[in-house]
Amino acid sequence: MGISSSNPFSSIFKSKAIKLLMLGLDGSGKTTILYKLMLNEVVSTISTLGYNVETIQHKHLNLTLWDLAGEERIRTLWKPFYNKCTAIIFVVDSSDRLRIDEAASELAKLMKEEELKGCSLLIFATKQDCISPMEIPELTDQLGLHDIKDRRWYVQPTRTLEGIGIYEGLDWLSTKIIEDRKSKSFKSKFSFSNKSKQQKSNSQPNTPRKNIQMMT
């Protein structure tokens, strides 16, 4: 006989891998972050030609990270990967002011995609160890993040070579995923309970009412 857990949300941590998309312009540092998370070391990388995919465990969640190539000619191929995405990690080179408008434009396109509706958004502001990087308030304004009202978002500054900020950002994202799953689990249980009560009520026979005369 199996042992049943008393935790009503235990199934949250037993589900299959959660799909995360890691997007951004070429050269922003997506692949470096991926393998820092995977191997806990910095590896030499070249521009991604298609995609890299790895699965890691974080906060009891199995996270499958899809690192998609960010070159302009390849970005049109992102769309087929949107299906069943749970959250987006958008990587921005905070030292590259010349391309920040391009990054903002790509992010705005993603926010309009129906398949990505409601996906939590984590922004990794990479290369904070470079000379004169954009600070978080400036980056937030440049990306137009305050205009995003339909999802939760968070900007995490990182120094990838030192591993600073990467796990903190993933902590935030994992917490939001867990909160969402708990909420969906509760709503599902509540809906099922109400449906069962309604069915039980409908199955009960109607009892004829007795006429009661008031004494005066």
VENCOR-V942545 format. One line per field, one symbol per residue. ss: DSSP state (a for helix, b for strand, c for the rest). psi: psi as a letter, one per 40 degrees, with the letter a starting at -180 (. if undefined). burial: + if it has 16 or more other C-alpha atoms within 10 Angstrom, else -. A space follows every 10 residues. Layout:
ss=???
psi=???
burial=???
This chain:
ss=ccccccccca aaaacccbbb bbbbccccca aaaaaaaaac cccccccccc bbbbbbbbcc bbbbbbbbcc ccccaaacaa acccccbbbb bbbcccaaaa aaaaaaaaaa accaaacccb bbbbbbcccc cccccaaaaa aaacaaaccc ccbbbbbcba aacbcaaaaa aaaaaaaaaa aaaaaaaaaa aaaaaaaaaa aaaccccccc cccccc
psi=hihhieheed edeeiiihhh hhiiiieeed ddddedddef ihihiihhdc iihihihhfe hhhhhhhiie ideedeedde edhfhdihhh hhheegdded dddddddddd eehdeehehi hhhhgifeei hfihiddddd ddefdeehee iiihhhiigd deeheddddd dddddddddd dddddddddd dddddddddd ddehihhhih hhhhh.
burial=---------- -+-----+++ ++++++++++ +++++++--- ++-----+-- -+--++---- ++++++++++ +---+--+-- -+--++++++ ++++++---+ --++-+++-+ +---++--++ ++++++++-- --++----++ -++-+----- --++++++++ --+-++--++ --++-+++-- ++--+----- ---------- ---------- ------
